Amino acid sequence: MKRQIWGYLSLLFSLILLVLGFVFAPFGEKTHAQDGVKYFPRTGHTITGAFLAFWEQSPNPEALLGLPITEAFYRPSRGDRIQYFQRAVVFIPPHSQQPYLLPLGEMFYRETASQNKREPLFSNVWDLAGCGNFPGTDEQEHPVCFEFREFYNTYKDYLGKVVSDPLAENGVPVQYVQAGRLENTPNGVRLAPLGEWYFQKHEPNKAAAQPVDGRAAIQRAAEILDLKVRVFSQSLILRPRARQHFAVVVTDQLDRPIPNAIIQITFYDLSTGKVLPPTRAVDTPYTFRTDENGWARFELLVPEHVGFIVAEVQATYQQMHGKGSTTFCVWW
């Protein structure tokens, strides 16, 4: 009887611990409660969409990029999207879905040349077995030695070409590569937090560093909040009555494809802004729908108008709208 009572008590105690663990479980460093978004409590920011795919595909994300220090945001002056991390800056150019790294190592090396005391390091042992020569951005080879060499060999595809020889910078052993600055610390080689430096030095939108509510961000990720429309045309110059091939991709705020979006295209004269009349029996605006991957591909007769023409595309999905455009020239 005592064993039975003890068994019931043990089961009850285990259930209590389970409930308490559920209620008080910390909102972990890499909570992934919704596909396409991760929240990082340590910095109070999320990574989503193409930025998250880039982060996760990096060979060692926290060591190479660090945690996010801003949300991803659009820069009207450049027409791109950008997100800052502790050690890196990632941007997506206009009319692209592919993220790229800013060459922070090159930029910091040039901009701080007069501010930092730099002296050659290992100059008398470069020919030893601990060093190897690697291609540099100046089209010359540079030695990378010992711990730096091990780190560089491991992540060479990510780090890019070598920018400098090994240096003692303000007393710290460092070496510059395209993606950043290698530092030899008591805890081993690391990439310096140049993403934080670039944000403070060059980014006017300081509000982007304001932390966000992680749970709210994850909840919003399940919703389609915005349509992004990118338009591509095959030919830059065509003759009158020629056919132009178009490709349109529609995605949401997390770069997820939007299938079955309605696509309408209207042609304008670039110089006057006037809508161009239909070509023969084909009416404008032309209407199409995106496929399961968010793409619509089609060809149309160009307007019988000589000059630069803007093809403006409007996408509609569930009462949401987005616009994109491309420009080409019709000439005799």
Secondary structure, DSSP 8 states (H G I E B T S, - for coil): -HHHHHHHHHHHHHHHHHHHHHHH----TTEEEETTEEEETTTTEEEEHHHHHHHHHSSSHHHHT-SBSS--EEETTTTEEEEEBSS-EEEE-TT----EE--HHHHHHHHTTTTS-EEE-STTSTTSTTEEEEEBTTSSEEEEEHHHHHHHHHSHHHH-SB-S--EEETTEEEEEETTEEEEEETTEEEE--HHHHHHHHH-S-GGGGS---HHHHHHHHTS----EEEEEES-SEE-TT-EEEEEEEEE-TT--B-TT-EEEEEEEETTT--B---BTTB-SSEEEE--TTSEEEEEEE--S--EEEEEEEEEEETTEEEEEEEEEEE--
